[in-house]
Amino acid sequence: MKQHIIEKIWETKAGLRAVCMMNERSRSRCGYVEVKKEHPCYGVDYDNIERGDDVEDTYIAVHGGLTFSSREKDPDYPLPSKGWWFGFDCAHMGDKTKYRDEGIHRSRGFVVGECERLAEQLIEARVREKENEMKIIKIKQDEVERGIHIGMDDTFDLIVNSDRLHLVVMNAIGEKTEIRFSADGCLESLMTEHAV
């Protein structure tokens, strides 16, 4: 039994080839848009591309976010091609599937519209900064989010590269704490320098 049924193949208004497919196992749809070898994002994983227009959130805006980019092991998915495909699926929370009765069953028209939106963004998309380049972000206490709580007057530096997370915290009395995590999230070291 085929796992996917091709429902529509077309050229988007942006000039990129797209396909809408039905996943037979989950009874949910997926959408894919192809870029050619000349495109700067050809061969790049979907996590490493960003929008090229001037927006604050640079992630590609498509239903549920990008969840697919071509892989060498299956060059014929979703269609035989020499291009590189980026795709999304409609099997997220809020989407009705064979395994989830609640939510909205996304129609072919919905997926076609999302493919059109994806194609427009891919025309201007670019590769994110290299993963191994170090990024330094300075954040004051009132900007701290995601459950991190340090203290009233603290400032910290967050340094991220492809193989570790390095957090440096300086508190109000001058003590500096360095915390290092490996790429898999394991604590590597914790060191505190006391103020003199």
N, C-alpha and C positions, 0 to 999 in steps of 0.2 A: 504494500500500500504506500502510495506517495504521501509524504508528510506535508508537502506544500502544494497548493494549487495556485498557479499564476492567474490572477483576475484581470490585470491590465498592465500593458507595457506601452509607454508613450514618451515623447520628448516634451520636457517641461517648457514653460514659457521662457525660462532662463537658458534654454538650449541644452540641458543635460538629460540623459536618458534616465527613466525612472520605472519602477515596477511595484505593483501592489500584489501581495500574496496572502492567501489564507492558510494558516497553520491548521492542518486537519486534526492534530492531536488536541490542541487547546481550543480550537474553534475561535481563534483570534487572528487579526490581521497584522501584517508587517509591511513597512514601506522602505524602499531602498532607492538611492540616487547615486549615479555613477559619475566619477570624474576621470578624465583621460590622463595619460602618462605625463603630459605637459603641465598639469595642475600642480601647484606647490604642495598640496596635501596628498598627492598620489603616494601610496605606500606607507602612509602614516597612520598609526593607531588612532581611533576616534577620541581617546582621552587627551591626545596631544594636538588637537586643532582648536582654533578659536575663530570667532567672528572677526571680520576685517573692518566692519563699520565702527563708528565712534559711539560705543555703548559702554556703560559701567560693567555690566555682567557680560563677559565675552564668550560664555559657553553657547554653543549652538542651541537655539530655541526650537525644539520640536517635541511632540508629545512624548512625555516620559524621558526625554533626553536621548542622545545617541546611545545605542546598545550594540552596534555592530560596525565593523570595518572588515574589508576583505582579508582573507588569510591565504597564505601560500598553499596550505594543505587541501583546500577545496576551491580551486580557481573557477569552477563552474557554478558557484553559488553567489547570488541568487540566479544569475544567468551566465552562460558561457560568455566570456568577455576578456579583453586585454586591459580593461579599465579597472579602477579601484572603487569599491562600493562602500557607502556609508548608509546605515539604516537604523530604524527604531521599531519597537513593537508596541502592540496594544494589549498587553497582558500585565498591566501594572495595577496597583490598588486603584479602585474606582472604575476599572475596566471589567466588563462582564465577559467571562470566558466559560468554557465547558466545566471548569473546576471552581468557578466563583459565580454564584447566582446573582449577586448584587452588583450594581454598577451599570455602566453604559456599554452596550455592545457597539463597538466602533465600526461604522459603515465603510464601504468602499469609497464613497465620496469624501468622508472624513480623512481617510488615509491618502487619497489623491491630493487633497488640499494641504496636508502636512508635508507631502513630498514636494509640492510646489514651493512651500515655505522653506523647506530644507535646501532645495536647489538654489533659491535666491541667496541664501546665506553662504552656500558653498562656493558660489561665484567669487565672493570676496574673502573667503576663509584663508587663514594662514596657519602655519605651524606655530604652536606655543613655544616659548623660550625653551632651550635645551634643558632636559631634565637634570643634567649634571651641573648646570650653572647654579651658583648659590644665590638665594634670595634672602634679603634681610628685611624684616617688617618690624617697625617700632610701633607699639601699641600702648596707649595709656590705659589706666584702670577703667575709666568710664567707657572705653571702647571694647573692653574684653567681652567676648560672647562665648557661647557653647559650653557654659558651665564652669569655665575656669574662673576662680576667684582668688585673688592674691592679697589684696589689702588696700586700704584707702589711698596711700600716696605712692604706691609702687609703680615702677615702670619696668618693662621687660623687653628684651630683644628675642625674636623668634627667628632662627636660622634654619632653613630647610634646603636640603639637596637630595639627590636621588637615593642616597644610601643611609641617611640618618636625619633625625630631628634633634636640634640643639636649642635648648631654652635657657636663657640667662636672665635671672631675676635679681634686681637690686632693690632692697627694701629701704624704708625711710631712715634707718640708722646706719646705712652703708654696708650691710652684709650682702655679699654676692653669692648666689646659688646657681650652679650650672648643672643642668639635667640633660643627659644624652640618651636618646632612644635609637635603636637600630631600625632598619627599614621595615622589619616585621613587627615593630611595636614593643620589643623587649627593652627593658631598662638596661642601659649599658653602664652608666655611672651617675652618681649624685655627689656633688662636692660643694661645700660651703666655705667661703672665706669670710672670717669674722672681721669686723671693723677694728682698727687699731686705735 
